[in-house]
Structure formats: C-alpha cells, structure tokens
Amino acid sequence: MKARSITLFGGTLVALLAATSGCGGSDEKVSSKDPYAAEVRQAQQQAKTDFERQVLADGAVTKAEFDEAVQRYVKCAKDRGVEIEPIAVGGYYNYRTVKSDESEAVSTECGTGTTRLIEPLYVDRLMNPEKKDMDELTLACLRKNGVVPDGYTVEQFKKAAEQGFSGAPFDPDGAKFQACMANPSLG
C-alpha cells in the first residue's frame, strides 16, 4: 500500500463548484464587496446538509467551523474503514491516506456534507483574501523572503513551475519556498 497526500490549493473553488452545481440551500445575504461573494452564494445554494447551511449562512467560514468540517470528514472516512490523517500546513490541511481501491470513493463520499463546499472557501480566503492572481501573490511572497531576486517575473515563475522548478535560480525544497507555496499570505 502506498501513502498519498491530497492537497487542496486556492483557485480550486470555482472548478469544484462548477463541477458539482445543483439546486438546494438558501441564498443568504453576502456582501457585494466580498471578493468571494459569487462563490459563497453558489456554495449556499449547493449545501445539502444542515451543517453546511449553518456554516455558510453568514458568508464566512471560521477556523473552528473549518476544523469541525475536517473532523467530520475524517470521522466519516474512518467509519467506512479508510484512515485519513489531516496534516496542518499553512493554516489549512493536506491529507494523508493509504491508497486502496475504495479510498478515493470514500474520500469523495465523505467530502459531501463536510469539506467539499467549506474547505475551498476557507482555504482560498486564507491564502488569498483579496482574490489576487495566485502566481503574483506567491511571487511577492518569494521576493519578500529573499527566495527570488527582485527582477524575477511571473512569466519566469510560471515557466519554472511548468518544469517542476528544475533549474530554477532557487531551492524548491527550501523552507521559505515551501512556506510561500503552502500559503503566500503568511510570508
């Protein structure tokens, strides 16, 4: 058996919501000044459980609400025989699980009603509260922490990323690089 990590990064929210669109839930009031207002409204409409509706009702997801969603997700998987270990990174979680025939199905099933709608909203807002371009935000963090030189451009960063940062003028395994990649808003 192989351990694997599942990582949910900012920017995944729109894709997740678009792929799972449907009816249900109520469209609570969300400030039009909120850069994530459209995503919140869509999540509110897609909420299937009382827990999701309660968490999404005010348009914000607190750390406590996020942690409860993760705990429910992990418990659901455990109740179905799949161990999922949340690993704290950058203010959110990556998940480690033992790969099995049923782990992917259980992960998807247990995400519904727990983390599927809540986690992307929480993580995206945590990592990118103003909903800026993630590459620019990450590059600003890398510059601020002295990982890349001031003249290093977004285009250079994107090209390096496409090549797995092989040959990049910085250490992609370095702690400062990893911290900026995990959450550029903390850097």
MOURQUI-V382391 format. One record per helix or strand of 2 or more residues. SS is the DSSP state (A for helix, B for strand). FROM is the first residue (numbers start at 1). TO is the last residue. If there is no record, write none. Layout:
<<SS:FROM:TO> <SS:FROM:TO>>
This chain:
<<B:3:6> <A:13:19> <A:37:46> <A:50:56> <A:63:79> <B:84:89> <B:92:98> <A:103:111> <A:118:127> <A:134:144> <A:154:162> <A:175:182>>
